[in-house]
Amino acid sequence: MIDRSYIGRELPPFTVDVEAGRLRFFAKATDQTDPVYRDLEAAKQAGYPSIPVPPTFLHCLDLEAPVLLRDMLGIDVGRVLHGEQQFVYHRMAFAGDRLTFAARVEDIYDKKNGALEFVVKAVHVTNQRGEAVAELRNTTVVRNG
């Protein structure tokens, strides 16, 4: 069983620079057809200061955390399933932004008499000006037995 005393524990915040090349690659991989996600000129013509961060890309950046939740909790990655992902956006982020991710363990619970354990992580994302960009919430499912 995952130690429930981790509920409320904060992970060390980390900062990452949003790079245009990574945004273009993500847009291509996710079949984004809007040119603003790949072309700086198209983004500027649409009124953006730079290439905007595509939907769900923040989750990719969150996975770059130097302290991974599963490592902290001693979870075997071979038993992990992605349960759920939620995003609440406050403002757009763009190539060239520096984003800070501050995460905490929101909940740990089990179902089916412990056969499945659920770890809920909440992440607050801010930009280089300290402005709220998004709130992420993801649920990791751990299969036991």
DSSP file (Angstrom, degrees, kcal/mol; ACC not computed):
  #  RESIDUE AA STRUCTURE BP1 BP2  ACC     N-H-->O    O-->H-N    N-H-->O    O-->H-N    TCO  KAPPA ALPHA  PHI   PSI    X-CA   Y-CA   Z-CA
    1    1 A M              0   0    0      0, 0.0     2,-0.3     0, 0.0   109,-0.0   0.000 360.0 360.0 360.0 141.0    0.0    0.0    0.0
    2    2 A I        -     0   0    0      1,-0.1     2,-0.4   107,-0.1    72,-0.1  -0.561 360.0-102.2 -74.3 135.1    1.2    3.5   -0.8
    3    3 A D    >   -     0   0    0     -2,-0.3     3,-1.4    70,-0.3    -1,-0.1  -0.421  26.4-156.2 -62.8 114.8    1.9    5.5    2.3
    4    4 A R  G >  S+     0   0    0     -2,-0.4     3,-1.8     1,-0.3    -1,-0.2   0.620  82.2  82.8 -70.3 -12.8   -1.0    7.9    2.9
    5    5 A S  G 3  S+     0   0    0      1,-0.3    -1,-0.3     3,-0.1    -2,-0.1   0.642  77.2  71.9 -67.9 -10.7    1.2   10.2    4.9
    6    6 A Y  G X   +     0   0    0     -3,-1.4     3,-2.5     2,-0.1    99,-0.3   0.623  68.2 115.2 -77.4 -12.3    2.3   11.7    1.6
    7    7 A I  T <  S+     0   0    0     -3,-1.8    99,-0.2     1,-0.3     3,-0.1  -0.405  84.5  17.8 -59.4 128.0   -1.1   13.3    1.1
    8    8 A G  T 3  S+     0   0    0     97,-3.1    -1,-0.3     1,-0.3     2,-0.2   0.264  91.8 139.9  91.8 -10.2   -0.5   17.1    1.2
    9    9 A R    <   -     0   0    0     -3,-2.5    96,-2.7    96,-0.1     2,-0.4  -0.451  45.0-139.5 -69.3 134.7    3.3   16.7    0.5
   10   10 A E  B     -A  104   0A   0     94,-0.2    94,-0.3    -2,-0.2    -1,-0.1  -0.760   7.4-139.5 -94.4 140.9    4.7   19.3   -1.9
   11   11 A L        -     0   0    0     92,-2.6    92,-0.4    -2,-0.4    57,-0.0  -0.664  39.9 -86.3 -90.8 154.0    7.2   18.3   -4.6
   12   12 A P        -     0   0    0      0, 0.0    55,-0.3     0, 0.0    -1,-0.1  -0.400  49.3-118.4 -60.6 130.8   10.1   20.7   -5.2
   13   13 A P        -     0   0    0      0, 0.0     2,-0.3     0, 0.0    89,-0.2  -0.337  33.5-166.4 -66.2 153.7    9.0   23.3   -7.8
   14   14 A F  E     -B  101   0A   0     87,-1.7    87,-3.0     2,-0.0     2,-0.4  -0.973  11.4-140.1-141.4 157.1   10.9   23.4  -11.1
   15   15 A T  E     -B  100   0A   0     -2,-0.3     2,-0.4    85,-0.2    85,-0.2  -0.924  16.3-176.2-121.2 141.4   11.2   25.8  -14.0
   16   16 A V  E     -B   99   0A   0     83,-2.7    83,-2.7    -2,-0.4     2,-0.4  -0.997  23.3-128.0-138.3 141.5   11.4   25.0  -17.7
   17   17 A D  E     -B   98   0A   0     -2,-0.4     2,-0.7    81,-0.2    81,-0.2  -0.736  25.1-128.0 -87.1 134.4   11.9   27.2  -20.7
   18   18 A V        -     0   0    0     79,-3.0    78,-3.1    -2,-0.4     2,-0.4  -0.746  27.1-157.3 -85.7 117.5    9.3   26.7  -23.5
   19   19 A E     >  -     0   0    0     -2,-0.7     4,-1.8    76,-0.2     3,-0.3  -0.811  17.9-140.1-103.2 134.8   11.2   26.1  -26.7
   20   20 A A  H  > S+     0   0    0     -2,-0.4     4,-2.5     1,-0.2     5,-0.2   0.866 101.9  57.2 -58.4 -40.0    9.6   26.7  -30.2
   21   21 A G  H  > S+     0   0    0      1,-0.2     4,-2.2     2,-0.2    -1,-0.2   0.889 106.9  48.1 -61.6 -39.8   11.2   23.6  -31.7
   22   22 A R  H  > S+     0   0    0     -3,-0.3     4,-2.5     2,-0.2    -1,-0.2   0.872 110.2  52.3 -68.2 -36.4    9.5   21.4  -29.1
   23   23 A L  H  X S+     0   0    0     -4,-1.8     4,-2.7     2,-0.2    -2,-0.2   0.912 109.9  48.7 -65.5 -41.3    6.2   23.1  -29.6
   24   24 A R  H  X S+     0   0    0     -4,-2.5     4,-2.3     2,-0.2    -2,-0.2   0.922 111.9  49.1 -63.1 -43.4    6.5   22.4  -33.4
   25   25 A F  H  X S+     0   0    0     -4,-2.2     4,-2.7     2,-0.2    -2,-0.2   0.923 112.7  47.3 -62.4 -44.6    7.4   18.8  -32.8
   26   26 A F  H  X S+     0   0    0     -4,-2.5     4,-2.2     2,-0.2    -2,-0.2   0.918 110.7  52.1 -63.4 -43.8    4.4   18.3  -30.4
   27   27 A A  H  <>S+     0   0    0     -4,-2.7     5,-3.2    10,-0.3    -1,-0.2   0.902 112.8  45.2 -59.9 -41.1    2.0   20.0  -32.8
   28   28 A K  H ><5S+     0   0    0     -4,-2.3     3,-1.3     3,-0.2    -2,-0.2   0.930 112.5  50.5 -67.4 -44.8    3.2   17.7  -35.6
   29   29 A A  H 3<5S+     0   0    0     -4,-2.7    -2,-0.2     1,-0.3    -1,-0.2   0.809 115.1  43.2 -64.4 -29.9    3.0   14.6  -33.4
   30   30 A T  T 3<5S-     0   0    0     -4,-2.2    -1,-0.3    -5,-0.2    -2,-0.2   0.273 113.6-117.5-100.9  10.9   -0.6   15.5  -32.3
   31   31 A D  T < 5 +     0   0    0     -3,-1.3     2,-0.5     1,-0.2    -3,-0.2   0.863  43.4 179.7  58.5  42.0   -1.6   16.4  -35.8
   32   32 A Q      < -     0   0    0     -5,-3.2    -1,-0.2    -6,-0.2    -2,-0.0  -0.634   9.6-171.5 -70.9 123.7   -2.4   20.1  -35.0
   33   33 A T        +     0   0    0     -2,-0.5    -1,-0.2     3,-0.0    -2,-0.1   0.658  54.2  99.8 -94.1 -17.2   -3.5   21.6  -38.3
   34   34 A D    >   -     0   0    0      1,-0.2     3,-1.7    -7,-0.1     4,-0.2  -0.584  68.8-144.3 -72.3 121.9   -3.6   25.2  -37.2
   35   35 A P  G >> S+     0   0    0      0, 0.0     4,-2.9     0, 0.0     3,-1.8   0.678  90.3  78.4 -64.2 -17.0   -0.4   26.8  -38.5
   36   36 A V  G 34 S+     0   0    0      1,-0.3     7,-0.2     6,-0.2    -2,-0.0   0.773  90.0  57.0 -62.4 -23.0   -0.1   29.1  -35.4
   37   37 A Y  G <4 S+     0   0    0     -3,-1.7   -10,-0.3    14,-0.2    -1,-0.3   0.534 121.4  24.7 -83.7  -6.6    1.3   26.0  -33.5
   38   38 A R  T <4 S+     0   0    0     -3,-1.8     2,-0.5     1,-0.2    -2,-0.2   0.616 113.8  60.0-126.2 -25.4    4.1   25.5  -36.0
   39   39 A D     X  -     0   0    0     -4,-2.9     4,-2.2     1,-0.1    -1,-0.2  -0.939  56.8-155.4-122.6 121.9    4.9   28.8  -37.7
   40   40 A L  H  > S+     0   0    0     -2,-0.5     4,-2.6     1,-0.2     5,-0.2   0.895  98.2  51.3 -60.1 -42.6    6.0   32.0  -35.9
   41   41 A E  H  > S+     0   0    0      1,-0.2     4,-2.5     2,-0.2    -1,-0.2   0.907 109.9  49.2 -63.9 -41.2    4.7   34.3  -38.7
   42   42 A A  H  > S+     0   0    0     -7,-0.2     4,-1.3     2,-0.2    -6,-0.2   0.895 111.3  50.6 -63.9 -39.0    1.3   32.6  -38.6
   43   43 A A  H  <>S+     0   0    0     -4,-2.2     5,-2.6    -8,-0.3    -2,-0.2   0.923 111.9  46.7 -63.8 -44.4    1.2   33.0  -34.8
   44   44 A K  H ><5S+     0   0    0     -4,-2.6     3,-1.5     1,-0.2    -2,-0.2   0.887 109.2  54.0 -66.8 -38.0    2.1   36.7  -35.1
   45   45 A Q  H 3<5S+     0   0    0     -4,-2.5    -1,-0.2     1,-0.3    -2,-0.2   0.800 105.6  54.8 -64.8 -27.3   -0.5   37.3  -37.8
   46   46 A A  T 3<5S-     0   0    0     -4,-1.3    -1,-0.3    -5,-0.2    -2,-0.2   0.462 127.9-101.2 -83.9  -1.2   -3.0   35.7  -35.4
   47   47 A G  T < 5S+     0   0    0     -3,-1.5    -3,-0.2     1,-0.3    -2,-0.1   0.549  79.2 132.3  96.5   7.9   -2.0   38.3  -32.8
   48   48 A Y      < -     0   0    0     -5,-2.6    -1,-0.3    -6,-0.2    -2,-0.1  -0.643  58.6-135.5 -91.6 150.7    0.2   36.1  -30.6
   49   49 A P  S    S-     0   0    0      0, 0.0     2,-0.3     0, 0.0    -5,-0.1   0.739  84.5 -18.5 -74.2 -21.1    3.6   37.2  -29.5
   50   50 A S  S    S-     0   0    0     -7,-0.1   -11,-0.1   -11,-0.0    46,-0.1  -0.888 102.8 -41.9-163.0-172.8    5.1   33.8  -30.3
   51   51 A I        -     0   0    0     -2,-0.3    44,-2.7   -13,-0.1   -14,-0.2  -0.525  65.9-126.7 -67.6 125.1    4.1   30.2  -31.0
   52   52 A P  B     -F   94   0B   0      0, 0.0    42,-0.3     0, 0.0    -1,-0.1  -0.381  21.6-103.5 -74.7 153.2    1.4   29.3  -28.5
   53   53 A V        -     0   0    0     40,-2.8    40,-0.2    -2,-0.1     3,-0.1  -0.633  42.2-124.2 -71.9 122.9    1.7   26.2  -26.3
   54   54 A P    >   -     0   0    0      0, 0.0     3,-1.9     0, 0.0     4,-0.4  -0.278  39.0 -79.0 -66.6 155.6   -0.7   23.6  -27.8
   55   55 A P  T 3  S+     0   0    0      0, 0.0    32,-0.0     0, 0.0     0, 0.0  -0.264 116.3  12.9 -54.1 140.9   -3.4   22.0  -25.6
   56   56 A T  T >> S+     0   0    0     -3,-0.1     3,-1.2     1,-0.1     4,-0.8   0.257  90.7 113.2  74.1  -6.0   -2.1   19.3  -23.2
   57   57 A F  H <>  +     0   0    0     -3,-1.9     4,-1.8     1,-0.3     3,-0.5   0.815  66.0  68.8 -63.4 -28.0    1.6   20.2  -23.8
   58   58 A L  H 3> S+     0   0    0     -4,-0.4     4,-2.3     1,-0.2    -1,-0.3   0.838  92.3  59.3 -59.1 -31.7    1.9   21.4  -20.2
   59   59 A H  H <> S+     0   0    0     -3,-1.2     4,-1.4     2,-0.2    -1,-0.2   0.901 102.8  52.2 -63.3 -39.7    1.5   17.7  -19.2
   60   60 A C  H  < S+     0   0    0     -4,-0.8     3,-0.3    -3,-0.5     4,-0.2   0.916 110.6  47.3 -61.5 -42.9    4.7   16.9  -21.2
   61   61 A L  H >< S+     0   0    0     -4,-1.8     3,-1.8     1,-0.2    -1,-0.2   0.886 106.5  57.7 -66.4 -37.6    6.6   19.6  -19.4
   62   62 A D  H >< S+     0   0    0     -4,-2.3     3,-1.5     1,-0.3    -1,-0.2   0.821  96.1  64.4 -61.3 -30.5    5.3   18.4  -16.0
   63   63 A L  T 3< S+     0   0    0     -4,-1.4    -1,-0.3     1,-0.3    -2,-0.2   0.590  88.4  71.0 -70.0  -8.9    6.8   15.0  -16.7
   64   64 A E  T <   +     0   0    0     -3,-1.8    -1,-0.3    -4,-0.2    -2,-0.2   0.364  67.3 137.5 -87.4   5.6   10.2   16.7  -16.7
   65   65 A A    <   -     0   0    0     -3,-1.5     3,-0.1     1,-0.2    -3,-0.0  -0.245  57.0-137.0 -53.9 134.4   10.1   17.2  -12.9
   66   66 A P  S    S+     0   0    0      0, 0.0     2,-0.6     0, 0.0    -1,-0.2   0.803  98.3  48.2 -66.3 -27.6   13.4   16.4  -11.3
   67   67 A V  S    S-     0   0    0    -55,-0.3     2,-0.3     4,-0.0    -2,-0.1  -0.925  85.3-153.7-113.8 105.8   11.6   14.5   -8.5
   68   68 A L     >  -     0   0    0     -2,-0.6     4,-2.3     1,-0.1     3,-0.4  -0.599  15.1-133.6 -82.1 137.9    9.0   12.2  -10.0
   69   69 A L  H  > S+     0   0    0     -2,-0.3     4,-2.3     1,-0.2     5,-0.2   0.886 105.1  54.7 -56.7 -43.0    6.1   11.4   -7.8
   70   70 A R  H  >>S+     0   0    0      1,-0.2     5,-3.2     2,-0.2     4,-0.6   0.865 109.3  48.2 -64.2 -34.4    6.3    7.7   -8.6
   71   71 A D  H >45S+     0   0    0     -3,-0.4     3,-0.7     3,-0.2    -1,-0.2   0.924 110.5  51.0 -68.5 -43.5    9.9    7.6   -7.4
   72   72 A M  H 3<5S+     0   0    0     -4,-2.3    -2,-0.2     1,-0.2    -1,-0.2   0.870 116.2  41.4 -60.4 -37.5    9.1    9.5   -4.3
   73   73 A L  H 3<5S-     0   0    0     -4,-2.3   -70,-0.3    -5,-0.2    -1,-0.2   0.496 111.8-118.4 -90.6  -4.5    6.3    7.0   -3.5
   74   74 A G  T <<5 +     0   0    0     -3,-0.7     2,-0.4    -4,-0.6    -3,-0.2   0.865  53.0 166.1  71.1  36.4    8.3    3.9   -4.5
   75   75 A I      < -     0   0    0     -5,-3.2     2,-0.5    -6,-0.2    -1,-0.2  -0.734  38.9-125.9 -90.7 130.2    5.8    3.0   -7.3
   76   76 A D    >   -     0   0    0     -2,-0.4     3,-2.4     1,-0.2     4,-0.2  -0.641  13.7-145.1 -73.7 117.8    6.9    0.4   -9.8
   77   77 A V  G >  S+     0   0    0     -2,-0.5     3,-1.4     1,-0.3    -1,-0.2   0.761  96.0  67.9 -59.3 -25.1    6.5    2.0  -13.2
   78   78 A G  G 3  S+     0   0    0      1,-0.2    -1,-0.3    64,-0.0    -2,-0.0   0.627 101.4  47.8 -68.8 -12.6    5.5   -1.4  -14.7
   79   79 A R  G <  S+     0   0    0     -3,-2.4    64,-2.7     2,-0.0     2,-0.3   0.297  90.8 111.2-107.5   7.4    2.3   -1.3  -12.6
   80   80 A V  E <   -C  142   0A   0     -3,-1.4     2,-0.4    62,-0.2    62,-0.2  -0.650  39.5-179.3 -93.4 138.2    1.3    2.3  -13.5
   81   81 A L  E     -C  141   0A   0     60,-2.8    60,-2.9    -2,-0.3     2,-0.7  -0.970  33.8-116.7-125.7 146.1   -1.7    3.3  -15.6
   82   82 A H  E     +C  140   0A   0     -2,-0.4    58,-0.2    58,-0.2     3,-0.1  -0.754  36.3 178.3 -81.8 119.4   -2.7    6.8  -16.6
   83   83 A G  E     -     0   0A   0     56,-2.5     2,-0.3    -2,-0.7    57,-0.2   0.922  51.9 -20.1 -90.7 -50.4   -6.0    7.3  -14.9
   84   84 A E  E     -C  139   0A   0     55,-1.4    55,-2.5     2,-0.0     2,-0.4  -0.992  46.3-159.5-161.6 152.2   -7.2   10.9  -15.6
   85   85 A Q  E     -C  138   0A   0     -2,-0.3     2,-0.4    53,-0.2    53,-0.2  -0.994  11.4-177.7-140.5 132.2   -5.9   14.3  -16.7
   86   86 A Q  E     -C  137   0A   0     51,-2.6    51,-2.0    -2,-0.4     2,-0.4  -0.975   4.8-166.2-130.8 146.3   -7.6   17.7  -16.1
   87   87 A F  E     -C  136   0A   0     -2,-0.4     2,-0.5    49,-0.2    49,-0.2  -0.997   9.1-173.8-132.0 135.0   -6.5   21.2  -17.2
   88   88 A V  E     -C  135   0A   0     47,-2.1    47,-2.5    -2,-0.4     2,-0.4  -0.983  20.0-154.4-123.7 118.0   -7.8   24.5  -16.1
   89   89 A Y  E     +C  134   0A   0     -2,-0.5    45,-0.3    45,-0.2     3,-0.1  -0.770  23.1 173.9 -99.0 135.4   -6.2   27.3  -18.2
   90   90 A H  S    S-     0   0    0     43,-3.2     2,-0.3     1,-0.5    44,-0.2   0.725  72.6 -11.1-104.6 -34.3   -5.9   30.9  -16.8
   91   91 A R  S    S-     0   0    0     42,-1.5    -1,-0.5    40,-0.1     2,-0.1  -0.975  78.4 -90.3-159.4 162.3   -3.9   32.4  -19.7
   92   92 A M        -     0   0    0     -2,-0.3     2,-0.3    -3,-0.1    42,-0.0  -0.393  30.9-148.8 -76.8 155.2   -1.9   31.2  -22.7
   93   93 A A        -     0   0    0    -40,-0.2   -40,-2.8    -2,-0.1     2,-0.3  -0.890  16.0-164.8-119.4 155.3    1.8   30.4  -22.7
   94   94 A F  B >   -F   52   0B   0     -2,-0.3     3,-2.3   -42,-0.3   -76,-0.2  -0.896  34.0 -75.7-138.4 161.8    4.1   30.8  -25.6
   95   95 A A  T 3  S+     0   0    0    -44,-2.7   -76,-0.2    -2,-0.3     3,-0.1  -0.363 119.4  35.3 -54.2 136.5    7.5   29.8  -26.9
   96   96 A G  T 3  S+     0   0    0    -78,-3.1    -1,-0.3     1,-0.4   -77,-0.1   0.177  89.7 123.7  97.5 -16.3   10.1   31.8  -25.0
   97   97 A D    <   -     0   0    0     -3,-2.3   -79,-3.0   -79,-0.1     2,-0.6  -0.400  56.4-139.3 -72.9 154.8    8.1   31.7  -21.7
   98   98 A R  E     -B   17   0A   0    -81,-0.2     2,-0.4    -3,-0.1   -81,-0.2  -0.975  23.9-163.6-115.4 114.9    9.7   30.3  -18.6
   99   99 A L  E     -B   16   0A   0    -83,-2.7   -83,-2.7    -2,-0.6     2,-0.5  -0.809   9.0-153.7-106.8 139.9    7.1   28.2  -16.7
  100  100 A T  E     -BD  15 126A   0     26,-2.7    26,-2.1    -2,-0.4     2,-0.5  -0.943   6.9-156.5-113.0 132.2    7.3   27.1  -13.0
  101  101 A F  E     -BD  14 125A   0    -87,-3.0   -87,-1.7    -2,-0.5     2,-0.5  -0.934   9.4-176.3-111.2 121.2    5.5   23.9  -11.9
  102  102 A A  E     - D   0 124A   0     22,-2.4    22,-2.9    -2,-0.5     2,-0.3  -0.968  14.8-177.4-119.7 115.5    4.6   23.6   -8.2
  103  103 A A  E     - D   0 123A   0     -2,-0.5   -92,-2.6   -92,-0.4     2,-0.3  -0.784  12.5-179.9-117.4 154.0    3.0   20.2   -7.4
  104  104 A R  E     -AD  10 122A   0     18,-2.3    18,-2.5    -2,-0.3     2,-0.7  -0.990  37.6-105.0-146.8 153.3    1.6   18.5   -4.4
  105  105 A V  E     - D   0 121A   0    -96,-2.7   -97,-3.1   -99,-0.3    16,-0.2  -0.683  35.0-178.1 -77.2 116.4    0.0   15.2   -3.6
  106  106 A E  E     -     0   0A   0     14,-2.7     2,-0.3    -2,-0.7    15,-0.2   0.844  59.1 -11.8 -87.4 -36.9   -3.7   15.9   -3.4
  107  107 A D  E     - D   0 120A   0     13,-1.5    13,-3.1  -100,-0.1     2,-0.4  -0.990  44.7-163.0-162.0 154.3   -5.0   12.4   -2.5
  108  108 A I  E     + D   0 119A   0     -2,-0.3     2,-0.3    11,-0.2    11,-0.2  -0.966  30.7 147.7-139.7 125.0   -4.1    8.7   -2.3
  109  109 A Y  E     - D   0 118A   0      9,-2.1     9,-3.6    -2,-0.4     2,-0.3  -0.945  29.5-135.7-150.2 169.5   -6.9    6.1   -2.1
  110  110 A D  E     - D   0 117A   0     -2,-0.3     2,-0.3     7,-0.3     7,-0.2  -0.875   8.8-165.0-130.2 164.1   -7.6    2.6   -3.1
  111  111 A K  E   > + D   0 116A   0      5,-2.5     5,-1.9    -2,-0.3     4,-0.5  -0.912  68.3  35.4-137.8 164.4  -10.5    0.6   -4.6
  112  112 A K  T > 5S-     0   0    0     -2,-0.3     3,-1.6     1,-0.2    -1,-0.1   0.915 132.9 -56.4  55.3  48.1  -11.2   -3.1   -5.0
  113  113 A N  T 3 5S-     0   0    0      1,-0.3    -1,-0.2    -3,-0.1    -2,-0.0   0.844 109.0 -46.3  54.7  38.6   -9.7   -3.9   -1.5
  114  114 A G  T 3 5S+     0   0    0     -3,-0.4    -1,-0.3     2,-0.3    -2,-0.2   0.423 108.3 119.2  88.9  -1.4   -6.4   -2.4   -2.5
  115  115 A A  T < 5S+     0   0    0     -3,-1.6    29,-3.1    -4,-0.5     2,-0.4   0.824  83.2  34.1 -65.5 -29.0   -6.1   -4.1   -5.9
  116  116 A L  E   <S-DE 111 143A   0     -5,-1.9    -5,-2.5    27,-0.2     2,-0.4  -0.994  72.4-168.7-127.5 130.0   -6.0   -0.6   -7.4
  117  117 A E  E     -DE 110 142A   0     25,-2.3    25,-3.1    -2,-0.4     2,-0.4  -0.929   8.2-152.9-116.8 146.3   -4.4    2.5   -5.8
  118  118 A F  E     -DE 109 141A   0     -9,-3.6    -9,-2.1    -2,-0.4     2,-0.5  -0.961   6.6-167.6-122.8 131.2   -4.9    6.0   -7.0
  119  119 A V  E     -DE 108 140A   0     21,-2.5    21,-2.7    -2,-0.4     2,-0.5  -0.979   8.6-160.6-119.7 121.3   -2.6    8.9   -6.6
  120  120 A V  E     -DE 107 139A   0    -13,-3.1   -14,-2.7    -2,-0.5   -13,-1.5  -0.898   7.1-170.5-106.8 124.9   -3.9   12.4   -7.4
  121  121 A K  E     -DE 105 138A   0     17,-2.8    17,-2.3    -2,-0.5     2,-0.4  -0.953   6.6-159.2-117.3 132.0   -1.4   15.2   -8.1
  122  122 A A  E     -DE 104 137A   0    -18,-2.5   -18,-2.3    -2,-0.4     2,-0.4  -0.917   9.7-167.5-109.3 137.1   -2.3   18.9   -8.4
  123  123 A V  E     -DE 103 136A   0     13,-2.9    13,-2.9    -2,-0.4     2,-0.5  -0.989  10.7-157.0-130.4 129.2    0.1   21.2  -10.2
  124  124 A H  E     -DE 102 135A   0    -22,-2.9   -22,-2.4    -2,-0.4     2,-0.5  -0.923  14.8-161.0-104.1 124.4    0.0   25.0  -10.3
  125  125 A V  E     +DE 101 134A   0      9,-2.8     8,-3.4    -2,-0.5     9,-1.4  -0.921  12.0 176.1-112.5 127.6    1.8   26.5  -13.3
  126  126 A T  E     -DE 100 132A   0    -26,-2.1   -26,-2.7    -2,-0.5     6,-0.2  -0.881  21.2-128.8-124.3 158.9    3.0   30.1  -13.4
  127  127 A N    >   -     0   0    0      4,-2.1     3,-2.3    -2,-0.3   -28,-0.2  -0.328  43.7 -82.1 -96.8-175.3    4.9   32.1  -16.0
  128  128 A Q  T 3  S+     0   0    0      1,-0.3   -29,-0.1     2,-0.1    -1,-0.0   0.643 129.7  55.1 -64.8 -15.4    8.1   34.3  -15.6
  129  129 A R  T 3  S-     0   0    0      2,-0.1    -1,-0.3   -31,-0.1     3,-0.1   0.347 119.2-109.1 -96.6   4.5    5.9   37.2  -14.4
  130  130 A G  S <  S+     0   0    0     -3,-2.3     2,-0.3     1,-0.3    -2,-0.1   0.585  71.1 145.8  79.5   9.8    4.4   35.1  -11.6
  131  131 A E        -     0   0    0      1,-0.1    -4,-2.1     2,-0.0    -1,-0.3  -0.602  57.3-107.0 -83.0 140.3    1.0   35.0  -13.4
  132  132 A A  E     + E   0 126A   0     -2,-0.3    -6,-0.3    -6,-0.2     3,-0.1  -0.490  39.8 172.4 -66.1 127.4   -1.1   31.8  -13.2
  133  133 A V  E     -     0   0A   0     -8,-3.4   -43,-3.2     1,-0.4   -42,-1.5   0.804  57.8 -26.0-101.1 -47.7   -1.0   29.9  -16.4
  134  134 A A  E     -CE  89 125A   0     -9,-1.4    -9,-2.8   -45,-0.3     2,-0.5  -0.993  42.6-130.2-163.1 161.2   -2.9   26.7  -15.6
  135  135 A E  E     -CE  88 124A   0    -47,-2.5   -47,-2.1    -2,-0.3     2,-0.4  -0.995  28.2-165.7-117.0 125.5   -3.9   24.2  -12.9
  136  136 A L  E     -CE  87 123A   0    -13,-2.9   -13,-2.9    -2,-0.5     2,-0.4  -0.858   7.8-176.4-109.7 147.1   -3.2   20.5  -13.8
  137  137 A R  E     +CE  86 122A   0    -51,-2.0   -51,-2.6    -2,-0.4     2,-0.4  -0.963   7.6 176.4-141.9 124.4   -4.6   17.6  -12.0
  138  138 A N  E     -CE  85 121A   0    -17,-2.3   -17,-2.8    -2,-0.4     2,-0.5  -0.975  18.1-149.7-133.2 148.6   -3.6   14.0  -12.9
  139  139 A T  E     -CE  84 120A   0    -55,-2.5   -56,-2.5    -2,-0.4   -55,-1.4  -0.965   8.5-161.2-117.9 124.7   -4.5   10.7  -11.4
  140  140 A T  E     -CE  82 119A   0    -21,-2.7   -21,-2.5    -2,-0.5     2,-0.5  -0.886   8.8-150.7-102.9 133.7   -2.1    7.8  -11.6
  141  141 A V  E     -CE  81 118A   0    -60,-2.9   -60,-2.8    -2,-0.4     2,-0.5  -0.898   6.2-160.7-106.4 132.8   -3.5    4.3  -11.1
  142  142 A V  E     -CE  80 117A   0    -25,-3.1   -25,-2.3    -2,-0.5     2,-0.5  -0.961   9.4-145.3-116.2 121.2   -1.3    1.6   -9.6
  143  143 A R  E     - E   0 116A   0    -64,-2.7     2,-0.3    -2,-0.5   -27,-0.2  -0.732  18.8-164.0 -84.7 126.7   -2.2   -2.1  -10.1
  144  144 A N              0   0    0    -29,-3.1    -2,-0.0    -2,-0.5     0, 0.0  -0.832 360.0 360.0-109.7 149.1   -1.3   -4.3   -7.1
  145  145 A G              0   0    0     -2,-0.3    -1,-0.1   -31,-0.0   -30,-0.1   0.448 360.0 360.0  92.3 360.0   -1.1   -8.0   -6.9
